[in-house]
Amino acid sequence: MAQYFNITGASSAAAELTRELLAVGSGVKVSKIFLTNIHADTKCTVDLYIERKLTGKFYLLKGVELPVGVTLKYENPPFSNKSGEFGLYLKLTKSASETPSVDVILS
């Protein structure tokens, strides 16, 4: 079953926002990840990574700029989030003075 997230990040005081999309041990099989910049007029920068305690972060996407209205599709991500495996995270970075907004669909 698909999971949907609407993430608005990085308040005026902070330049970045990191959000957990899938927790370790949730056992969700993901075959596609869609990221869409829904901000009206500003690009945003995204990092998509997996992380496991004691092992660290592994980036699927790092510093990718999403123009306004663009959807990025990532197919067959190489990770498992079974117990003891990886969690999935998204980090938004503010560009200029605007707050980034991204829709995420995991299917």
N, C-alpha and C positions, 0 to 999 in steps of 0.2 A: 504494500500500500504506500502511496506517495505521501511525503511529508512536505509541508509548506511553511516558509518563514518569510516575514517581512521585517527586515532589519534596517533600522535607522541608527546611524552611529556617530560617534565622535562629537560630543557636545562642544559648546564653545570653549570650555576649559580644557578639554582633552583632544589630542590630535588623532587618537586611535581608539577603536573598540574591537574587542575580541569576543566572539560568541561561540559557545559549544553547540554544534548541530546534532551530533550523535555521541552519546556517552559510551565509554568502554563497557562492554558487556550487554549492550542493548540488543545485539544479535540481528540488526536490520541489514538486509542485503541491498546494496546500492549498485545499480547498473548505470545510472545517469545522474549527473548533477547539472542543473541549469542555474546560472547566475545572471540576473537582469538588472541593469542600472535603471532605476525608476525615477531618478531625480529629474526635475524639469529642464535644467540647463547646465549641469556641471558633471564632468567626468568623475569617476572615483577609482581609487586604487584598492585592489583586493589581494589578500593572501589566503590560500586554502591549504590547510595542512592537516596531517594526522600526528598524533602524539601518544606516546606510551611512557608511563612513569619509568624512570631509570634508563630509558633508551633515548628519549628526546623527541624533537620535532623532525618531521620529514615533509618537505613542501611538495604539494601537487601543483600549485600555482604560487608564484612569488612576485609581488610588485606588478601585477597585471592591471593595466588601465582599461576600464570599461567606459567607452563613450556613452553619451546620453542615449537611452533607448535600445542599447545593444544587449543581446543575450549571448552568453558564452555557454556552450554545451561541452561537458567533460564526460566522456563515455568510459565505462569499465574501469573505475578507479581501483588501483591495486592495493586494497587493504581489507582487513577483516575487523569488525568491532565486536567479536565474540568476547567472552570473559577472558581477561588477561591480554587482550590485543590492543587495538588502537581506538582513540576517540577522534572525531572529525571536527575541525574548527575553522571559522572564517574570521579574518581580521579586515576591518575597513579602516582606511587612512583618509583623513580629511584632505581635500585639495582646496587651496585658497581659503576662503572664509565660509564655505558652504558645508552643510552636513550631508554626508553621503547616504543614499537610500538604495537598498538592494533587495530584490525578491530572490529567494532561493527555493528551488524545488528539487527534492531528492526522490528518485523513482527507481 
